[in-house]
Amino acid sequence: MLKYSISMKKFGIVFTLSIFFISACFYLASFFIPRTAMVETIPDIYAGDLVNLTVNQEEPERNSVYLKTIPDLKKDFILEKKDFLEINLDKMEVRVYQKGEIIKQVEIYKKGNVDSWGGTASGHYEVLRKIRTAWSAVSEVYMPYALHFYGKYYIHGESYYPNGSKLISSVSGGCIRLLDKDAKEIYGLVDKGMAVLVIDKENSKYEHQPSEELPSIMAKSWLAADLGSGFVFGSASSTEQYSIASLTKLMTAITVVEKISLDKTIWASKQMLEAYGSTEKLTAGSRYGVVELLYPFLIESSNDAGEILAGYLGRENTIALMNEKAEAILMEKTDFACPSGFDLNNISTSQDLFQLARYIFNNRPPLLAISKGESVPIFGSNRFKNEGLWNKNLFTSDPNFVGGKTGYLPEIKNNGLFIFRFLDENEEEKNIVIVVLNSKDSKGDTQKIYRWLMENYSLSPAVPINEQE
């Protein structure tokens, strides 16, 4: 009986130690089991949700994000008590600020028509020159009390011909025209070097709770945002820099049309036509109109057309002007190294490309029309039009496509910047830019984001699907 009691005691000790040892092994092994093995029975969803599902936590609510625009920069200047000149195209007013306070405000007498290339360049500039009486070689008129702030653009008084008669027109050619008495006062209050903010559109109001789920796409960086308010519907890695390939051409086009008189013709040299690729009807020794060249440039993504356009101002000078323009429209993480985008050192971010899209939409809409293959005021003949051009901009058959650009390089795959017109739940129009960078399938990614916008934000195509041809 004593032996049996001792044996049972030994068995109990061994059993307890065995249980402890087995438990310890299971506990230690849990650290080495791959995470994928723990979730292999979870439905096929995008990887961003896996961590939350395994620990059974609720995904935190996303906060609304609005991208900064030029109107927001004005608020900063006021808070910083800066001296600056505001040209507000939306409110048709010019204001002079001293230490953040308005000291003079006048009405804009005439401004340009953006639909016929005459929009004033918006952005952050400075007074470059003060000219008591400037001469416009394009219009062949004098401009009194002229303040030059960028490219072809001035703020001045009432234009008049050499014989003294006033220029009568419903719009300006892109400069800001004031009544003489107002121009004289503004001229006297403004100094060379003073900051100039040209506001194209005040931000519209748009409030919506961001979707808690994002689409699963292949692009390394993407963004979908409202051009009117800056509201970000969704994004991923939108502040990371990537090569942008031929999206570069949009900035080249802006720079050229804002620096060159559009009735000019440009001579094509043999060296200009040595760029990668070739374009039918472009021949060395011929002359081409500025707007005429924009058709193969923005539709077929012609690199040699880009070299001809950049050649007028000088290639290196054009690139410098492109970088200067990027800074003026808040593209803070963008750098251009060539006019066509063939150089991998042309880099930007999805957020910066929002600024580019917003600028073109508000200031240079003819560029968007060209990207769709539509006719625009051309100042001469057009040997290209849309006949025989292969439009690479993917969505030209969609009536809700406002315009945009594709880009491709073997090293980075596909890029895209596309603007679409939607209606919200109140039947108000929303122009939304979708940017995708470094994607294996930019069209597929864009289509996924397009559907996601409709499903998560009560948006619908401005032209209903059943009304499309």
C-alpha positions as CSV (number, residue, x, y, z in Angstrom):
1,M,0.0,0.0,0.0
2,L,2.9,2.3,0.8
3,K,4.6,1.5,-2.5
4,Y,1.3,2.2,-4.4
5,S,1.0,5.6,-2.6
6,I,4.6,6.6,-3.5
7,S,4.1,5.5,-7.1
8,M,0.9,7.6,-7.4
9,K,2.7,10.6,-5.9
10,K,5.5,10.2,-8.5
11,F,3.0,9.9,-11.3
12,G,1.2,13.1,-10.2
13,I,4.5,15.0,-10.2
14,V,5.5,13.7,-13.6
15,F,2.0,14.4,-15.0
16,T,2.0,18.0,-13.7
17,L,5.5,18.6,-15.1
18,S,4.4,17.1,-18.5
19,I,1.4,19.4,-18.7
20,F,3.5,22.4,-17.8
21,F,6.1,21.5,-20.4
22,I,3.5,21.0,-23.2
23,S,1.9,24.3,-22.4
24,A,5.2,26.1,-22.4
25,C,6.0,24.6,-25.8
26,F,2.7,25.8,-27.3
27,Y,3.2,29.3,-25.8
28,L,6.7,29.5,-27.3
29,A,5.6,28.1,-30.7
30,S,3.0,30.8,-31.0
31,F,5.8,33.4,-31.5
32,F,7.1,31.5,-34.6
33,I,3.8,30.7,-36.4
34,P,3.7,32.9,-39.5
35,R,1.0,35.6,-39.4
36,T,-0.3,34.5,-42.8
37,A,-1.1,31.1,-41.3
38,M,-3.2,32.7,-38.6
39,V,-5.4,34.5,-41.2
40,E,-5.4,32.0,-44.1
41,T,-9.1,31.3,-43.7
42,I,-10.0,35.1,-43.9
43,P,-11.8,36.1,-47.2
44,D,-9.6,37.6,-49.9
45,I,-9.5,41.3,-49.1
46,Y,-6.9,43.9,-49.4
47,A,-3.9,43.4,-47.1
48,G,-4.4,46.7,-45.2
49,D,-7.3,45.1,-43.2
50,L,-5.5,41.9,-42.1
51,V,-3.9,43.3,-38.9
52,N,-7.2,44.7,-37.7
53,L,-9.0,41.5,-38.4
54,T,-6.5,39.3,-36.5
55,V,-6.7,41.4,-33.4
56,N,-10.4,42.1,-33.9
57,Q,-10.1,45.9,-33.6
58,E,-12.4,48.5,-35.3
59,E,-10.6,50.6,-38.0
60,P,-10.3,54.2,-36.7
61,E,-12.5,56.7,-38.4
62,R,-10.8,58.7,-41.2
63,N,-10.7,62.4,-40.8
64,S,-11.6,64.8,-43.7
65,V,-8.5,66.1,-45.6
66,Y,-8.5,69.2,-47.8
67,L,-5.4,70.0,-49.9
68,K,-4.0,73.4,-49.6
69,T,-4.6,75.8,-52.5
70,I,-3.8,79.5,-53.3
71,P,-6.8,80.8,-51.4
72,D,-5.4,79.1,-48.3
73,L,-2.0,80.7,-48.9
74,K,-3.8,84.1,-48.7
75,K,-5.0,83.2,-45.2
76,D,-1.4,82.4,-44.2
77,F,-0.1,85.7,-45.5
78,I,-2.8,87.6,-43.5
79,L,-1.9,85.7,-40.3
80,E,1.8,86.4,-41.0
81,K,0.9,90.1,-41.5
82,K,2.6,90.3,-44.9
83,D,2.5,93.0,-47.5
84,F,1.0,91.6,-50.7
85,L,-1.2,92.3,-53.8
86,E,-4.2,90.0,-54.3
87,I,-5.8,89.6,-57.7
88,N,-9.1,87.8,-57.1
89,L,-10.5,86.7,-60.5
90,D,-13.4,85.0,-58.8
91,K,-14.6,88.1,-57.0
92,M,-13.3,90.5,-59.7
93,E,-11.4,92.5,-57.2
94,V,-7.8,93.7,-56.6
95,R,-6.7,94.3,-53.0
96,V,-3.5,95.7,-51.6
97,Y,-2.5,94.4,-48.1
98,Q,-0.2,96.1,-45.7
99,K,0.9,94.0,-42.7
100,G,-2.0,91.7,-43.4
101,E,-4.7,94.4,-43.5
102,I,-6.5,95.6,-46.7
103,I,-5.5,99.3,-47.4
104,K,-7.0,99.5,-50.9
105,Q,-9.6,97.5,-52.9
106,V,-10.8,98.1,-56.5
107,E,-12.9,96.3,-59.0
108,I,-11.4,94.5,-62.0
109,Y,-12.5,96.2,-65.2
110,K,-11.7,93.5,-67.7
111,K,-10.1,90.0,-67.4
112,G,-9.3,87.3,-70.0
113,N,-11.5,84.5,-71.2
114,V,-10.0,81.2,-70.1
115,D,-11.8,79.2,-72.8
116,S,-9.9,81.0,-75.5
117,W,-6.5,81.0,-73.9
118,G,-6.9,84.4,-72.3
119,G,-7.1,83.3,-68.6
120,T,-4.8,85.2,-66.3
121,A,-2.1,82.9,-64.7
122,S,-3.1,82.1,-61.1
123,G,-0.5,81.4,-58.4
124,H,2.1,83.0,-56.2
125,Y,4.3,85.5,-58.0
126,E,5.9,88.9,-57.3
127,V,6.0,92.3,-58.9
128,L,8.8,92.0,-61.4
129,R,8.7,95.5,-62.9
130,K,6.8,98.8,-62.6
131,I,6.4,100.5,-65.9
132,R,4.6,103.9,-66.1
133,T,3.5,103.2,-69.7
134,A,4.1,99.7,-71.1
135,W,3.8,98.7,-74.8
136,S,1.9,95.5,-75.8
137,A,3.4,94.3,-79.1
138,V,0.6,91.7,-79.4
139,S,-2.3,94.1,-79.2
140,E,-0.3,97.1,-80.3
141,V,-1.5,99.3,-77.5
142,Y,-0.1,101.2,-74.5
143,M,-0.8,100.0,-71.0
144,P,-0.6,102.7,-68.4
145,Y,0.5,102.1,-64.8
146,A,1.6,98.6,-65.6
147,L,2.8,96.1,-63.0
148,H,4.4,93.0,-64.5
149,F,4.2,89.9,-62.3
150,Y,4.7,86.8,-64.6
151,G,5.2,85.8,-68.2
152,K,2.9,87.8,-70.5
153,Y,0.8,89.0,-67.6
154,Y,0.4,92.5,-66.2
155,I,-2.1,94.5,-64.2
156,H,-2.6,97.9,-65.8
157,G,-5.0,100.7,-66.6
158,E,-7.1,101.3,-69.7
159,S,-5.3,100.3,-72.9
160,Y,-5.1,102.8,-75.7
161,Y,-3.8,103.0,-79.2
162,P,-0.9,105.3,-80.3
163,N,-3.5,107.8,-81.6
164,G,-4.9,108.0,-78.1
165,S,-8.2,106.2,-78.6
166,K,-9.1,103.6,-76.0
167,L,-9.1,99.9,-76.8
168,I,-12.7,98.7,-76.7
169,S,-13.2,95.0,-75.9
170,S,-15.3,92.8,-73.7
171,V,-12.3,90.9,-72.3
172,S,-8.6,91.3,-72.0
173,G,-5.9,89.2,-73.6
174,G,-5.0,87.8,-70.2
175,C,-3.8,90.9,-68.4
176,I,-5.8,92.5,-65.6
177,R,-7.3,95.8,-66.8
178,L,-8.4,98.4,-64.2
179,L,-9.9,101.8,-64.7
180,D,-7.1,104.4,-65.0
181,K,-7.9,106.1,-61.6
182,D,-7.8,102.7,-59.8
183,A,-4.7,101.5,-61.7
184,K,-2.9,104.7,-60.7
185,E,-3.6,104.2,-57.0
186,I,-2.6,100.6,-57.0
187,Y,0.6,101.5,-58.9
188,G,1.5,104.0,-56.2
189,L,0.9,101.5,-53.3
190,V,2.8,98.6,-54.8
191,D,6.6,98.1,-54.7
192,K,8.8,96.0,-56.9
193,G,9.3,92.6,-55.2
194,M,6.0,92.6,-53.4
195,A,4.2,89.2,-53.3
196,V,1.3,88.8,-55.8
197,L,-1.4,86.2,-55.2
198,V,-3.6,85.5,-58.2
199,I,-6.7,83.6,-57.1
200,D,-8.6,81.8,-59.9
201,K,-11.4,80.3,-57.9
202,E,-12.3,80.5,-54.2
203,N,-12.6,77.1,-52.7
204,S,-16.1,75.7,-52.8
205,K,-17.7,74.0,-49.8
206,Y,-17.9,70.2,-49.8
207,E,-18.3,68.2,-46.6
208,H,-18.5,64.5,-46.5
209,Q,-17.4,61.8,-44.1
210,P,-14.5,59.9,-45.7
211,S,-15.1,56.3,-46.6
212,E,-13.6,53.9,-44.1
213,E,-12.5,51.5,-46.9
214,L,-10.2,52.2,-49.7
215,P,-10.1,50.4,-53.1
216,S,-7.4,47.8,-53.7
217,I,-5.3,48.9,-56.7
218,M,-1.9,48.3,-58.1
219,A,-0.5,51.8,-58.3
220,K,2.2,52.7,-55.8
221,S,0.7,56.1,-55.3
222,W,-2.8,57.4,-56.0
223,L,-5.2,60.2,-55.2
224,A,-8.8,61.1,-55.9
225,A,-9.8,64.7,-54.9
226,D,-12.4,67.4,-55.7
227,L,-10.9,70.2,-57.8
228,G,-13.4,72.7,-56.4
229,S,-12.8,72.2,-52.6
230,G,-9.6,70.2,-52.4
231,F,-11.5,67.5,-50.5
232,V,-9.6,64.2,-50.7
233,F,-11.9,61.2,-51.2
234,G,-9.0,58.7,-50.8
235,S,-5.3,58.4,-51.4
236,A,-2.3,56.2,-50.8
237,S,1.4,57.4,-50.6
238,S,0.2,60.7,-52.1
239,T,3.2,62.7,-50.8
240,E,5.8,60.2,-52.0
241,Q,7.9,61.2,-55.1
242,Y,7.8,59.1,-58.2
243,S,8.9,59.5,-61.8
244,I,5.9,60.9,-63.7
245,A,6.9,60.2,-67.4
246,S,4.8,62.0,-69.9
247,L,2.5,63.7,-67.3
248,T,5.4,66.2,-67.6
249,K,4.0,67.3,-70.9
250,L,1.1,69.1,-69.2
251,M,3.5,71.5,-67.4
252,T,5.5,72.0,-70.6
253,A,2.3,72.9,-72.4
254,I,1.4,75.4,-69.7
255,T,4.8,77.0,-69.7
256,V,4.9,77.4,-73.5
257,V,1.4,78.9,-73.9
258,E,2.0,81.4,-71.1
259,K,5.4,82.5,-72.3
260,I,4.9,82.6,-76.1
261,S,2.5,84.6,-78.2
262,L,0.2,81.9,-79.6
263,D,0.2,83.4,-83.1
264,K,4.0,82.5,-83.4
265,T,5.4,79.7,-85.5
266,I,8.4,77.6,-84.5
267,W,11.0,76.3,-86.8
268,A,11.8,72.6,-86.4
269,S,15.5,71.7,-86.6
270,K,16.9,68.2,-87.3
271,Q,18.3,68.0,-83.8
272,M,14.8,68.6,-82.3
273,L,13.4,65.6,-84.2
274,E,16.0,63.3,-82.8
275,A,14.0,62.7,-79.6
276,Y,12.7,59.2,-78.8
277,G,9.8,58.3,-81.2
278,S,8.7,60.0,-84.3
279,T,5.6,61.9,-85.4
280,E,4.1,61.9,-88.9
281,K,4.0,65.3,-90.6
282,L,6.8,66.7,-88.4
283,T,9.8,67.4,-90.7
284,A,13.0,69.3,-90.2
285,G,13.1,72.7,-91.7
286,S,9.3,73.3,-91.5
287,R,7.5,75.8,-89.3
288,Y,4.6,74.9,-87.0
289,G,2.1,76.9,-84.9
290,V,2.4,76.8,-81.1
291,V,-1.2,75.4,-80.6
292,E,-0.8,73.2,-83.7
293,L,2.1,71.4,-82.1
294,L,0.1,70.8,-78.9
295,Y,-2.1,68.2,-80.7
296,P,0.5,65.6,-81.3
297,F,2.2,66.6,-78.1
298,L,-0.8,66.0,-75.8
299,I,-2.7,63.4,-77.8
300,E,0.0,61.1,-79.1
301,S,2.5,62.1,-76.4
302,S,5.0,63.1,-79.1
303,N,8.5,63.7,-77.7
304,D,9.8,65.5,-80.8
305,A,6.8,67.9,-80.7
306,G,7.9,68.7,-77.2
307,E,11.4,69.4,-78.2
308,I,10.2,71.8,-80.9
309,L,8.0,73.6,-78.4
310,A,10.8,73.8,-75.8
311,G,13.2,74.9,-78.4
312,Y,11.6,78.3,-79.0
313,L,12.5,79.6,-75.5
314,G,15.6,77.4,-75.3
315,R,15.4,73.9,-73.9
316,E,17.2,74.6,-70.6
317,N,15.4,77.8,-70.2
318,T,12.0,76.0,-70.7
319,I,12.9,73.5,-68.1
320,A,13.9,76.2,-65.6
321,L,10.6,78.0,-66.3
322,M,8.7,74.7,-65.7
323,N,10.2,74.4,-62.3
324,E,9.5,78.0,-61.6
325,K,5.8,77.5,-62.5
326,A,5.6,74.4,-60.3
327,E,6.7,76.4,-57.3
328,A,4.2,79.2,-58.1
329,I,1.2,76.8,-58.1
330,L,2.2,74.9,-54.9
331,M,3.8,71.9,-56.5
332,E,6.4,71.8,-53.7
333,K,7.8,68.3,-54.2
334,T,8.1,68.4,-58.0
335,D,11.2,68.7,-60.2
336,F,11.5,68.7,-64.0
337,A,14.6,67.6,-65.9
338,C,13.3,67.5,-69.4
339,P,10.3,68.8,-71.4
340,S,8.9,65.4,-72.5
341,G,9.1,63.2,-69.4
342,F,11.6,60.7,-70.9
343,D,14.0,61.5,-68.1
344,L,13.4,59.5,-64.9
345,N,14.4,62.6,-62.9
346,N,11.1,64.2,-63.7
347,I,9.5,63.6,-60.3
348,S,6.3,64.6,-58.5
349,T,3.7,63.4,-56.1
350,S,0.0,62.6,-56.4
351,Q,-0.8,65.7,-54.3
352,D,1.3,68.0,-56.4
353,L,-0.4,66.6,-59.5
354,F,-3.7,67.6,-58.0
355,Q,-2.4,71.2,-58.0
356,L,-1.4,70.8,-61.7
357,A,-4.9,69.4,-62.6
358,R,-6.6,72.2,-60.7
359,Y,-4.5,74.8,-62.4
360,I,-5.2,73.6,-65.9
361,F,-8.9,73.1,-65.2
362,N,-9.3,76.7,-63.9
363,N,-6.8,78.5,-66.1
364,R,-6.0,76.5,-69.3
365,P,-9.1,74.4,-70.2
366,P,-8.1,74.3,-73.9
367,L,-5.3,72.0,-73.0
368,L,-7.9,69.5,-71.6
369,A,-10.0,69.9,-74.7
370,I,-6.9,69.1,-76.9
371,S,-6.2,66.0,-74.7
372,K,-9.7,64.7,-75.8
373,G,-9.0,65.5,-79.4
374,E,-11.4,68.5,-79.5
375,S,-11.0,71.7,-81.5
376,V,-9.8,74.8,-79.8
377,P,-8.9,78.4,-81.0
378,I,-5.7,77.7,-82.9
379,F,-4.4,81.0,-84.5
380,G,-3.7,79.5,-87.9
381,S,-3.9,76.2,-89.7
382,N,-3.7,72.8,-88.0
383,R,-2.1,70.0,-90.0
384,F,-2.8,67.5,-87.2
385,K,-6.3,68.1,-85.8
386,N,-7.4,64.7,-84.7
387,E,-7.1,62.8,-88.0
388,G,-4.5,60.0,-87.9
389,L,-3.5,60.7,-84.3
390,W,-3.6,57.8,-81.8
391,N,-5.1,59.3,-78.6
392,K,-3.3,57.6,-75.7
393,N,-5.4,59.3,-73.0
394,L,-7.6,56.2,-72.5
395,F,-11.0,57.7,-71.5
396,T,-11.7,59.9,-74.5
397,S,-14.9,57.9,-75.3
398,D,-16.4,58.7,-71.9
399,P,-18.6,61.8,-72.1
400,N,-17.8,62.5,-68.4
401,F,-14.0,62.6,-69.2
402,V,-12.9,66.3,-68.9
403,G,-9.4,65.6,-70.0
404,G,-6.0,64.4,-68.8
405,K,-2.8,62.6,-69.7
406,T,-1.2,59.2,-69.6
407,G,2.5,58.5,-69.1
408,Y,4.7,55.4,-69.5
409,L,8.3,54.4,-69.1
410,P,9.5,50.7,-68.9
411,E,11.1,51.4,-65.5
412,I,8.0,52.8,-63.8
413,K,5.2,51.3,-65.9
414,N,2.0,53.5,-66.2
415,N,0.9,56.9,-64.8
416,G,-2.3,58.7,-65.3
417,L,-3.9,62.1,-64.5
418,F,-7.6,62.1,-65.4
419,I,-10.4,64.5,-64.6
420,F,-14.0,63.3,-64.6
421,R,-17.3,65.1,-64.1
422,F,-19.7,63.7,-61.5
423,L,-22.9,64.8,-59.8
424,D,-23.3,64.5,-56.0
425,E,-26.5,63.6,-54.1
426,N,-27.7,67.2,-54.4
427,E,-27.2,67.2,-58.2
428,E,-24.3,69.6,-57.9
429,E,-21.4,69.1,-60.3
430,K,-18.1,67.8,-58.9
431,N,-15.0,67.7,-61.1
432,I,-12.7,65.1,-59.6
433,V,-9.2,64.3,-60.5
434,I,-7.9,60.7,-60.3
435,V,-4.1,60.4,-60.2
436,V,-2.3,57.0,-60.4
437,L,1.5,56.7,-60.4
438,N,3.7,53.6,-61.1
439,S,0.9,51.2,-61.9
440,K,0.9,48.0,-63.9
441,D,-2.6,48.9,-65.1
442,S,-3.5,52.6,-64.9
443,K,-6.8,52.2,-66.7
444,G,-7.9,49.3,-64.5
445,D,-6.9,51.2,-61.3
446,T,-8.7,54.4,-62.5
447,Q,-11.8,52.4,-63.2
448,K,-11.7,50.8,-59.7
449,I,-11.4,54.2,-58.1
450,Y,-14.2,55.6,-60.4
451,R,-16.6,52.8,-59.2
452,W,-15.4,53.2,-55.6
453,L,-16.3,56.9,-55.7
454,M,-19.8,56.2,-56.9
455,E,-20.4,53.4,-54.3
456,N,-19.0,55.2,-51.3
457,Y,-19.8,58.9,-51.9
458,S,-23.2,58.9,-53.6
459,L,-21.7,60.2,-56.8
460,S,-23.1,59.5,-60.2
461,P,-21.8,60.3,-63.8
462,A,-22.8,63.8,-64.9
463,V,-24.0,62.2,-68.2
464,P,-26.0,59.1,-67.1
465,I,-24.8,55.8,-68.5
466,N,-28.2,55.2,-70.2
467,E,-27.8,58.5,-72.1
468,Q,-24.3,57.7,-73.4
469,E,-23.9,56.6,-77.0
